[in-house]
Amino acid sequence: MTDTLPALRLENIVKTFPGVRALDGVSFTVMPGEVHALMGENGAGKSTLMKVLGGIYQPDEGRIYMERQPTVMASPMEAKAKGVVFIHQELSLADELSVAENIFLGELPRKSFGRVDWEKLFSETDRILKTLNVSFDARKRVGDLSIANQQMVEIARALTVDPRAVIFDEPTASLTDAEKVVLFDVIADLRSRGVGIIYISHRMEEIFKITDRISVLRDGQYRGTLQTAATNEDEVTQLMIGRSLDLSRNDQHAELGDVALEVRGLSCGSLYRDVSFKVHRGEVVGFYGLVGAGRTEIVETVFGLRAPPAVKSSSTDRRSGSTRRSMRSGWGSRLSRRTARGRASFSE
């Protein structure tokens, strides 16, 4: 680390929503040149804490310090102006605008009389994109990019300023292995320049590969900070869930029942072609693949959210023409936020 003073410090942050105390006196510190992981189960308060730091939410109690100075992040633009960049898990891009316009949104370079300096805009954007080793240019319409490339546009936004801290919220969720290497190179470059990195992820292999420290939240409360090199996955998991994770049940093999759902030759334009599978009672079937491979679209079709071909369920041919009909048939999907008890379900 390059300095004894923290790049950022959050002290006793409290944030309450109707009926929910999302953050309960949480403190967090990131040092210059440090990659600091923030971990916890879904709903633990990680993203809420970072949205407070990024100016999206205002804390009910507590303070934010930059070095020794208390500061207020009144908005995302103010946070960015102060050197705090938040790269969200959820994409926040304007599909109809170019890559360059998205990266410099709200900060377009100007010439006289307020005219946009397009030449400077595109050249500066291409310079940033070159550091990310991407295959598209500044003039490309964002809506025409893949989800993974749109994520790279989000990351490029962090490179338009001289950041003091960059927050990465599940940045690899939409990236291929090759794109992850580029991302980790970007993080290493930021780190070498003394930028504090806050890294939110559930992926243990990434956490132990690139971070220096790990802080854990559980139920909106701070549970501890560990040196990455001096801990292990079990210790981190215990902080996250309050107990050791018992994986012995993974070695057990359930007795499968009859076929509850059978899909034959499922196709949907260019999204996917000739997909067939069976799901037995008591079985969990996983769909695995890169973003854009068609996993979600397959489930949406079978569940009735897309124009459906025939599927076979419990030995009865049918067309899942609506979600209501699918639910009446006795099986559910994560898309409906419920699983029909005793029936087959999908998991991605």
N, C-alpha and C positions, 0 to 999 in steps of 0.2 A: 504494500500500500504506500501511497506517495505522500500522505499527510496524516498528522495526528488528529486533526479536526474532522468530524463527520461532514460529508457532503450534504447530507440531509438527516434530520432527526425529527421523528414524530413522537410526541410526549402525551400520554394519557388521553388518547383520542376516544371520544364517545360519539356514536352515531345511532340514532333511534328512528325507526320507521313505525307507522301505526301497528302496535301490537308486537313489535320485534325490536330488541336491543341488538342491532347488528354488530356493533363494536362496543366493548365494555372496558374502557381504560387501557387501550392498546398502545404500547410504545414500540418503536422500530427505528433502527439506525443503519444507514449505509455509508461506507467510507469511500473516499476517492480511490478509483482503481480496483474496487472490489466487485465481485459478482456475488450477490447476496440472494439466496433462494428464500421465497416466502411460500410455505406449504400449509396444507390443511385440507380437510374433506370439503366437498361441495357445501356451500353455506356457512363455512367457517368464518368468513369475513374478509378474505384476501382481496378480492376485487373491490369491495367496498372501501377498504383501507386505502388502496391505491387510487380510487376515484376521489377520495378526500385529498390525497397528495396532488392529484392531477387537476384539481379545481372543478371537478364535476359535481361533487357533493361538498357542502360546508359542514364541518364538525359541530356537534352540539356542545362539546367540551373538548379541551385539550389545545395544544399548540403545535405548529410546524416551525422548525428552525432550519435555516440555511447557514452552515457553520455556526456562529454564535447568535445570529440575528433572528428574532421571531419574525415570521412572515405570514401573509395571508394569500392563499391561492383563490382569488375571487372567481376565476373562470379558467377553462382550459387554455385560452389564448394567453392569459396572464401567467399561468404556470409555465407555458412554453417559453414565453419571453424571459422568464427567470431561470430557464435552463432545465426544466423538468418536462420530459417528453413521454407520453403514454401511448404505447402501441397495443391497441385493444385486441382481445380475442375476437370480438364481433367486428366485422369490417364496417368502416364508416366512410365509404367512398361514394362519389357521385358518378354513376355509370355513364352518363352522357358526356362527361368531361374527359379531357385527355389526361394521360398520366401526369404530365407536367402541371396542369391546372389543379389536379388533386393534391400533388405533393406540396405545392406552394399556395394552396387555397387560403385566401385571406391575406396573403403576403406576396401577391404578384408584383414583379418588378415593373416600375412605371417610367415612362418618358415624360416629356413635357405635356401639359394639359391633361394629365391623368391617363394618357394612353398606355396600354399594356406593351411592355417591351418584349415582344414575342421571341425575338432572336436570342436575347439574354435568357429568357425563361427556358427555352428548349435546350440551349447549350449548357446551362447550369444543371438542368435535369439530367441530360445525357452524361454529364460528368459524374453525378451521383450514382446513376444506374450502372455506370461502368465499374464502380467499386463493388457493386453487388453481383456483377457477372451474370446479368439477366439477358434474355434473348429479345426483349422488346425495347422500343425507343420511346422518347418523350412524347411523340405525337399520337401514340396509340390510344384508342378509345378504351377506357378502363372496363366498360361493360363487355368488351370483346376478349378480355383476358381470362385465363383460368383462375379458379379460386386461389391456387397456390401463388400465381403471379400477382394477384390482387393483394395477397398478404405481403409480398415483397414491396409493393407500392407503399403499404402502411409502414413498413420498416424504413423505406427511403425517407419518409417524413422526418425521422429522427436525425437524419444527416444534413438537414437544411439549416440547423442552428448549431451553436457551440454548446452542447448540452453539459449539464453538471450531473444529471441523473437520468437514466432511461429505464422505463418500466416495460418489461416484456410480459404480457399476459397470455400464457399458453401459445407461444409464437410458432411452435412446430406442428400444431394440430393440423395444418393444411399443407405442410411442406413434404416434398419427397426427400429421400436420403441425401441426394446431391444438393438440394436447396438447404438442407440443415447444415451441411458443411460450410456453405457460404454464410449462413446466419452466424454460426459459431466463429467464423473468421471476422465478421463485422463486430461481434461482441468482444473478441480479443483485441481488435484495433481500438475500440472505444475504451476498453480497459487500460491499454497501454498509454492512452492520452489522459488518464486520471479520471475518467468518467465513472461514476457509481452506477452499477447495473443491478436492478431489482428484477429477479427472474421468478415468475410464477409458473409452476408446472406440476403435474402429477407423475411425470415420467422420471422414475428414480435414476435410470441410467444416465439421463442428461444432467440431473442434479449433481450426481457424484462425478461427472466428467468435467463440468465447467465452473462450479461454484466454489467459493471460499468458506462461506458460512450458510447455515440453514436456520431460519426462524419459523416457528410453527404456531398457528392459530387453531383453536378449537372452540366452537360455540361462541365465537366473537371475542374470545379472551386470548391473551398472549400466554403461551405454554413453555417457551424457552428458546434459546439459541444455541446451536451446536457448531463446532468447527467441523467442516465437511471431512477433512482428512482424518479426524479423530473419532468419527462415528460410523454407524452402519445403518442399513435399511431397517432393521428391526427396531433400533432405538428411535429412529425418526417416526416409524409407524406407531410405536407406543405413544409418542407425544401427540400424534395426529388423532388417534382413535381411543386412547386411554387404556389400551391393552395390547398384548402381543397378537399378531395375526396368525391364526391357526390355518395352515394350508393343507393339513392332512386330509381334509375331505376331498381335495382335488384328486387324491389317489383312489377314491371310491368310484365304482362304476354302477350307475343306476340301471335297474331293469327297465327296458323300454317297452311301452305298450304298443297298441295298434297305431297305424298311420293316422294322424289327426289332420294333416294338411299335405297335399301333394300338388306341386306346380309342374306343368309340362310345357316346354317350348315357349316360355314367356318372352315376348319381345315388345319393345316400345321405341320405334323409330331409331334414332342414332344413340339413344341413351344406353340401351343394352339389347342383346340378341340371344335368343334360344337358351333361356335360363330354365333349368329344371332342378327340382330338389324335393325332398320329403322331410316332414317333421313328425316324429312319433310322440305319443303322449309320454310325458316325463323327460323329454329331451330338450336341451338348449342348443339351438343352432346359431352359430355366429356368422356374420357377413363381414369379410375382411377385404380391404383394398384401399387404394389411394383415393383422395378426394376426386370426384368426377368419375369414379369407376362404375357407378350405378347402384351402389348398395341401397341408399335411401330411396331411390326411384323405384327399385324392385318392391320394397316393402310398401311404398305408397300405392303402387298399382294393385298389389294383392289386397291391401286394406281398403281399396275403393276410392283413394284420393286422385287417381289417374284413370284414364279410359282403360278399362280392363278387358283382357281376353279371358277365356274360361280357365278356372282353376278347379282343382278337385279337393274337397274338404270332407274328411270323415267318410270317404268312399262315395260322396255325392258330388256330381259335377255341378258347378254353379258359376255365375258371374258376379264378382264382388262389385256391383255397380255403385255402392255407396258405403260410407263408414257405418251407417246405421244398420244396413243389412249385414255387414261383417260382424258387428257386435251381437246382433240377434243370432248369428250362426254359432256363437259361443266361443270365439277366440278374439284376442285383442292384440294390440301393438303398443310399443313405447310411444308411438305417435299419439295415442289416445290418452297417455299418462296413466294407463291402467293395464292389468293383465288379467284375463279371464281365468279364474281359479280352476286348476286341474286341466287347462287346455294348453296347447302349444303357444309359444310366444317367440318374438324375434329379439335379437340383441346384436348391436353393431359393435 
